[in-house]
Amino acid sequence: MTKENIEPILNEPALYIKNKKILIIADLHIGIEEELKESGVNTGSQTEKIFNKIKKISKKEKPEKIILLGDIKHNIPNSTYQERMDVKNFLERIKKISKVEIIPGNHDGFIKKLCPDDVKIHSSDGIIIDEIALIHGHKWPKKEILEQKNIIMGHTHPTIMLTDRMNIKTYEPCWIKTNFIRNKIKEKYDTINNPNLYIVPAFNILCGGIAINKEGIIGPIKNIVDLDNSRVFLLDGTLLGKVKNL
Protein backbone atom coordinates (compact mmCIF):
# COMPACT_ATOMS: atom_id res chain seq x y z
CA MET A 1 0.00 0.00 0.00
CA THR A 2 3.04 2.26 0.26
CA LYS A 3 3.02 5.33 -1.97
CA GLU A 4 6.18 7.39 -1.75
CA ASN A 5 6.58 8.21 1.94
CA ILE A 6 3.12 7.14 3.14
CA GLU A 7 3.32 3.98 5.23
CA PRO A 8 0.53 2.37 7.31
CA ILE A 9 1.95 0.94 10.52
CA LEU A 10 1.66 -2.83 10.57
CA ASN A 11 -1.18 -4.12 12.79
CA GLU A 12 -2.07 -0.63 13.98
CA PRO A 13 -4.75 1.86 12.81
CA ALA A 14 -2.08 4.53 12.34
CA LEU A 15 -0.05 5.89 9.47
CA TYR A 16 3.48 7.27 9.18
CA ILE A 17 4.84 9.88 6.78
CA LYS A 18 8.41 8.64 6.72
CA ASN A 19 10.36 11.55 5.27
CA LYS A 20 8.71 13.99 7.70
CA LYS A 21 8.57 11.62 10.69
CA ILE A 22 4.89 12.40 11.23
CA LEU A 23 2.49 9.96 12.90
CA ILE A 24 -1.12 10.26 11.70
CA ILE A 25 -4.00 9.06 13.89
CA ALA A 26 -7.73 9.60 13.30
CA ASP A 27 -10.95 9.30 15.25
CA LEU A 28 -10.07 8.88 18.92
CA HIS A 29 -13.61 9.73 20.08
CA ILE A 30 -12.59 10.18 23.70
CA GLY A 31 -15.77 10.05 25.77
CA ILE A 32 -17.70 7.56 23.64
CA GLU A 33 -17.93 5.31 26.70
CA GLU A 34 -20.67 7.51 28.19
CA GLU A 35 -22.85 7.10 25.11
CA LEU A 36 -22.35 3.33 25.19
CA LYS A 37 -23.11 3.26 28.91
CA GLU A 38 -26.47 4.90 28.26
CA SER A 39 -27.18 2.03 25.87
CA GLY A 40 -26.38 -0.51 28.56
CA VAL A 41 -22.81 -1.27 27.50
CA ASN A 42 -20.27 -0.63 30.26
CA THR A 43 -16.78 -0.68 28.77
CA GLY A 44 -14.81 1.45 31.20
CA SER A 45 -12.59 4.31 30.06
CA GLN A 46 -10.55 3.74 26.91
CA THR A 47 -8.44 6.88 27.21
CA GLU A 48 -5.56 5.18 29.02
CA LYS A 49 -5.53 2.37 26.47
CA ILE A 50 -5.48 4.88 23.62
CA PHE A 51 -2.61 6.78 25.21
CA ASN A 52 -0.60 3.61 25.86
CA LYS A 53 -1.07 2.45 22.28
CA ILE A 54 0.16 5.78 20.92
CA LYS A 55 3.08 5.68 23.34
CA LYS A 56 4.00 2.19 22.16
CA ILE A 57 3.83 3.15 18.48
CA SER A 58 5.82 6.32 19.11
CA LYS A 59 8.53 4.44 20.98
CA LYS A 60 9.07 2.32 17.87
CA GLU A 61 8.61 4.93 15.14
CA LYS A 62 10.05 7.94 17.00
CA PRO A 63 7.85 10.60 15.32
CA GLU A 64 8.83 14.24 15.51
CA LYS A 65 5.19 15.20 15.23
CA ILE A 66 1.80 13.59 15.87
CA ILE A 67 -1.15 14.88 13.84
CA LEU A 68 -4.60 13.98 15.16
CA LEU A 69 -6.85 13.82 12.13
CA GLY A 70 -10.09 14.87 13.77
CA ASP A 71 -12.71 13.67 16.23
CA ILE A 72 -10.48 13.74 19.27
CA LYS A 73 -13.57 14.08 21.47
CA HIS A 74 -16.90 12.33 20.98
CA ASN A 75 -19.99 14.03 22.37
CA ILE A 76 -21.65 16.83 20.41
CA PRO A 77 -22.72 19.54 20.78
CA ASN A 78 -21.87 19.40 24.49
CA SER A 79 -19.31 17.40 26.43
CA THR A 80 -19.55 15.85 29.86
CA TYR A 81 -17.24 17.10 32.59
CA GLN A 82 -15.45 13.72 32.52
CA GLU A 83 -14.90 13.92 28.77
CA ARG A 84 -13.45 17.42 29.02
CA MET A 85 -11.05 16.32 31.75
CA ASP A 86 -10.08 13.19 29.83
CA VAL A 87 -9.34 15.16 26.65
CA LYS A 88 -7.31 17.78 28.53
CA ASN A 89 -5.27 15.18 30.40
CA PHE A 90 -4.75 13.11 27.27
CA LEU A 91 -3.40 16.06 25.29
CA GLU A 92 -1.17 17.13 28.17
CA ARG A 93 0.36 13.66 28.26
CA ILE A 94 0.66 13.05 24.54
CA LYS A 95 2.47 16.35 23.90
CA LYS A 96 5.27 15.02 26.11
CA ILE A 97 5.81 12.26 23.55
CA SER A 98 6.01 14.54 20.53
CA LYS A 99 4.78 17.81 19.09
CA VAL A 100 1.02 17.57 18.59
CA GLU A 101 -1.17 19.18 15.94
CA ILE A 102 -4.91 18.82 15.42
CA ILE A 103 -7.12 19.04 12.34
CA PRO A 104 -10.59 19.35 13.90
CA GLY A 105 -13.38 16.98 12.92
CA ASN A 106 -17.15 17.29 13.20
CA HIS A 107 -17.06 16.12 16.85
CA ASP A 108 -14.43 18.67 17.88
CA GLY A 109 -16.48 21.72 18.75
CA PHE A 110 -14.74 23.85 21.38
CA ILE A 111 -11.63 21.66 21.12
CA LYS A 112 -9.46 24.77 21.40
CA LYS A 113 -10.65 25.32 24.96
CA LEU A 114 -9.43 21.84 25.90
CA CYS A 115 -5.97 22.11 24.32
CA PRO A 116 -2.70 23.12 25.94
CA ASP A 117 -1.24 26.30 24.44
CA ASP A 118 1.53 24.42 22.64
CA VAL A 119 -0.85 22.08 20.78
CA LYS A 120 -1.37 23.58 17.34
CA ILE A 121 -4.92 23.59 15.94
CA HIS A 122 -5.30 23.92 12.18
CA SER A 123 -8.34 24.91 10.16
CA SER A 124 -10.87 22.11 9.67
CA ASP A 125 -10.26 22.63 5.93
CA GLY A 126 -7.07 20.62 6.37
CA ILE A 127 -3.40 21.16 5.67
CA ILE A 128 -0.87 20.30 2.95
CA ILE A 129 2.59 18.83 3.59
CA ASP A 130 4.79 18.12 0.57
CA GLU A 131 1.90 17.36 -1.81
CA ILE A 132 0.13 15.31 0.85
CA ALA A 133 -3.21 16.77 1.98
CA LEU A 134 -4.54 15.91 5.44
CA ILE A 135 -8.27 16.32 6.13
CA HIS A 136 -10.80 14.85 8.51
CA GLY A 137 -13.34 14.18 5.78
CA HIS A 138 -16.56 15.80 7.03
CA LYS A 139 -16.35 18.84 4.72
CA TRP A 140 -16.06 19.35 1.01
CA PRO A 141 -12.32 19.65 0.36
CA LYS A 142 -11.04 22.84 -1.19
CA LYS A 143 -9.65 22.75 -4.71
CA GLU A 144 -6.12 23.02 -3.32
CA ILE A 145 -6.64 19.74 -1.50
CA LEU A 146 -7.66 17.93 -4.70
CA GLU A 147 -4.60 19.32 -6.49
CA GLN A 148 -2.19 17.33 -4.31
CA LYS A 149 -0.77 13.90 -5.16
CA ASN A 150 -2.18 12.21 -2.06
CA ILE A 151 -5.00 12.83 0.40
CA ILE A 152 -5.24 11.22 3.84
CA MET A 153 -8.58 11.35 5.67
CA GLY A 154 -10.49 9.79 8.55
CA HIS A 155 -14.18 10.24 9.44
CA THR A 156 -15.51 7.09 7.74
CA HIS A 157 -14.19 4.48 10.26
CA PRO A 158 -13.79 1.93 7.44
CA THR A 159 -14.36 -1.76 8.13
CA ILE A 160 -14.86 -4.76 5.90
CA MET A 161 -17.72 -7.21 6.44
CA LEU A 162 -16.54 -10.82 6.15
CA THR A 163 -18.96 -13.76 5.94
CA ASP A 164 -17.87 -17.35 6.64
CA ARG A 165 -19.38 -20.60 5.38
CA MET A 166 -21.84 -20.61 8.25
CA ASN A 167 -23.05 -17.18 7.18
CA ILE A 168 -21.57 -15.64 10.33
CA LYS A 169 -20.58 -12.04 9.73
CA THR A 170 -17.59 -10.33 11.28
CA TYR A 171 -16.31 -6.81 10.81
CA GLU A 172 -12.62 -5.98 10.60
CA PRO A 173 -11.09 -2.50 10.56
CA CYS A 174 -9.34 -1.82 7.29
CA TRP A 175 -7.45 0.65 5.16
CA ILE A 176 -8.93 1.98 1.95
CA LYS A 177 -6.75 3.14 -0.94
CA THR A 178 -8.70 4.65 -3.78
CA ASN A 179 -9.09 7.48 -6.27
CA PHE A 180 -11.92 9.71 -7.38
CA ILE A 181 -14.24 9.56 -10.37
CA ARG A 182 -12.42 11.91 -12.70
CA ASN A 183 -15.37 13.47 -14.53
CA LYS A 184 -17.15 14.19 -11.22
CA ILE A 185 -14.08 15.95 -9.87
CA LYS A 186 -13.91 18.04 -13.03
CA GLU A 187 -17.59 18.97 -12.74
CA LYS A 188 -17.16 20.33 -9.22
CA TYR A 189 -13.59 21.60 -9.15
CA ASP A 190 -12.61 22.18 -12.78
CA THR A 191 -9.40 20.24 -12.29
CA ILE A 192 -8.10 17.14 -14.06
CA ASN A 193 -5.98 15.96 -11.14
CA ASN A 194 -6.96 12.69 -9.45
CA PRO A 195 -5.00 12.14 -6.23
CA ASN A 196 -4.60 8.92 -4.31
CA LEU A 197 -6.99 8.82 -1.35
CA TYR A 198 -6.11 6.94 1.83
CA ILE A 199 -8.91 6.42 4.38
CA VAL A 200 -7.59 5.78 7.89
CA PRO A 201 -9.29 3.32 10.29
CA ALA A 202 -10.65 4.68 13.57
CA PHE A 203 -8.05 4.51 16.34
CA ASN A 204 -10.63 3.88 19.08
CA ILE A 205 -11.87 0.30 18.77
CA LEU A 206 -15.21 1.26 20.37
CA CYS A 207 -16.15 3.47 17.44
CA GLY A 208 -17.43 0.66 15.29
CA GLY A 209 -17.31 1.40 11.60
CA ILE A 210 -18.88 1.55 8.19
CA ALA A 211 -18.70 -1.69 6.19
CA ILE A 212 -17.11 -0.45 3.00
CA ASN A 213 -18.40 -3.42 0.98
CA LYS A 214 -21.99 -2.90 2.13
CA GLU A 215 -22.50 0.71 3.11
CA GLY A 216 -19.80 2.54 1.18
CA ILE A 217 -18.23 5.55 2.84
CA ILE A 218 -19.69 8.58 4.58
CA GLY A 219 -19.03 12.25 4.13
CA PRO A 220 -19.60 14.74 1.31
CA ILE A 221 -17.07 13.14 -1.03
CA LYS A 222 -18.80 9.76 -1.05
CA ASN A 223 -20.40 10.36 -4.45
CA ILE A 224 -17.16 11.31 -6.18
CA VAL A 225 -15.03 8.41 -4.87
CA ASP A 226 -14.49 5.42 -7.16
CA LEU A 227 -15.78 2.99 -4.54
CA ASP A 228 -15.97 -0.12 -6.72
CA ASN A 229 -12.28 0.04 -7.58
CA SER A 230 -11.17 0.95 -4.07
CA ARG A 231 -8.61 -1.48 -2.68
CA VAL A 232 -9.08 -2.88 0.83
CA PHE A 233 -6.24 -3.80 3.19
CA LEU A 234 -6.49 -5.38 6.62
CA LEU A 235 -4.36 -3.93 9.41
CA ASP A 236 -1.84 -6.74 8.97
CA GLY A 237 -1.25 -5.61 5.40
CA THR A 238 -3.33 -8.29 3.67
CA LEU A 239 -4.78 -7.04 0.40
CA LEU A 240 -8.36 -8.32 0.13
CA GLY A 241 -8.90 -6.90 -3.33
CA LYS A 242 -11.27 -4.35 -4.79
CA VAL A 243 -14.56 -3.50 -3.12
CA LYS A 244 -16.56 -4.61 -6.18
CA ASN A 245 -15.22 -8.14 -5.73
CA LEU A 246 -15.91 -8.43 -2.00
Steps between C-alpha positions, in 0.01 A plus 500: 500500500804726526498807277816706522540582869154393620520184709221339708642357821471123505216371722411849619232749383767767453703636213853638471636761260857376494695791355335744743486263799132578554260256667139530380212380719127554441178470695588458867146585616602545862182487707307251287477275806226720649282459192550123508424493872164664435429213261580246769857424394754564776849495351697713743722786386704443185711814530788330681503219245505751215787690659701183565453384142623833364792490742592151382483596132699817563771312687554288189454761227644801686280766332598864519136596472161339564205629297155410632275484197176605664238380746723507804191534720167325451191670639334780304393771537585486871756300694476345843731625773679162493555520125645850525740390773597187308574697182703762688704240687552293187635795302723607788653153509530439128681830436780367721554224244520728198377827356124476450281661235126464448279522192153531656221263402123531528509383865763755603295805587674713763811281474717811528381555856622152594846527342827601662646818350777312320262266314448650156145501360462533124196599298247220451561552126819299544867554430753414228846353564720429198211424262323295766166646613367414846127541569247353738246433227178662625521804269529551129874530435628819345639491148853527639448172682398319180806639321741301718642157415359331810218562746476339844166513683309344788131545589367185330632239752540245218443131569450200277214255554618139471258206479609141570349175374254499787379843393648654815599860440799671655628852453869583479653848496675568173689747287352633179718616211305651216461783251217723389268485201682735267205656317322572831807676635517709184132593529543636852857627507598558137821306549630190323712382792402173669696445822540178692261490796588312818220448755632436851330254740364636828760483777242437774376142469166596660406721207372219285512574131343515159518176300659624181371203298141552615449861598770683307657801666354803674566867455443749218753340266327162498340560160824595327713210631554201271371257762481189282869516414611591851756257639453360851784408736475342843713645779752219456559613143292232327355625173142372473446642154263755354171585667300389194634147545431471873 
